[in-house]
Amino acid sequence: MQDVADAAGVSVGTVSNVLNHPAKVSPATAERVREAISRLGFVRNDAARSLVSGSTNSVGMVLADIENSLFIDMAHGAQDAARAIGQNLLLANTACDMTLQDDYLDLFDESRVTGVLLAPMQDSSDGIARIRSHGRQVVLLNYAPKPGTCCSVLVNNEHVGYLAARHLIDTGRTRLAYVVAHDDFQPVRDRRRGVRAAVEEAGPGVTLEEIDSVGLTTSHGHVVGQDLARRAPGELPDGLIVVTDELANAIIHELHTVAGIRVPDQVAVVGCENNRGAGTAAVPLTAVDMPGRTMGQEAIRLLMDEVASGAQHRHATVVLEPELIIRASAPS
């Protein structure tokens, strides 16, 4: 910075203002400083700056699965909200690996980010407690924390399952099946409760079978679809609730495209995420929409509120409601 100041004929404080508070510097002086920065190839040392200030102008975001468009939408919402207040968003993907998640939490902690947004699939209390003990604020997305742990932004996942099952019941489907895996994932457990509640509410005329898909990827969906296609017509469910859209689209492919089992005439299908591929599949997927962008925006708001309020802060939870989006796989 001293070299830049000498080259531009200004003080180090003026260089600092151009970098951090440009409104305090006249346009002509600012242009002279920027020209010197460009000519000298100066890049400020943000790590050194963070040692002095105790934080950076960055928020770390750790996501469970970047291939799932729900998490992508969360990141977009968080990025928009962060940039609006002069913060940068640093993104990490754990691929549902808890060891990798802990590594990224530690990395962001060591980088002295303003705070961390964490969207896990499993209990992460130990990692949260560790970095919070260092003064780093954390906001959870799509996972309810233990009471008093941190702020959170949730979708009512139980209502996601309920809406999906209720729609099938209301459209006359009586032999339902719920395709699900990873009951150790909190959002998955919550959706299962909602599905069961809707079926119980419907009474004895509606039955529910639960099918373990083992995993949540396209390949697991193909296996489930093939297994269903081998059933006799009377043993086939007439309505499927599928815990993720990726699974749902793979099942539809095996039933409708490969086996000739018509969707929705013979089997109606509802997904639980409304991801980006839901409306463009061969049979557009009816799905429960998860408001990912709003979740990301709300998480930034909660994080910055906590940073600003300091010791006066009280943890808050924002719960967003899902919405059913009706398409061809399960029409009204």
Buried (B, 14 or more C-beta within 10 A) or exposed (E): BEEBBEBBEBEEEBBBBBBEEEEEBEEEBBEBBBEBBEEEEBEBEBEEBBEEEEBBBBBBBBBBBBEBBBBBBBBBBBBBBBEEEEBBBBBBBBEBEBEBBBBBBBBBBEBBBBBBBBBBBEBBEEBBEBBBEEEBBBBBBBBBBEEEBBBBBBBBBBBBBBBBBBBBBEBEBBBBBBBBBBEEBBBBBBBBBBBBBBBEEBEEEBEBEBBEBEBBBBEBBBBBBBEBBEEEEEEBBBBBBBBBBBBBBBBBBBBBEEBEBEBBEBBBBBBBBBBEBBBEBEBBBBBBBBBBBBBBBBBBBBBBBBBEEEEEBEBBBBEBEBBBBBBBBBEE
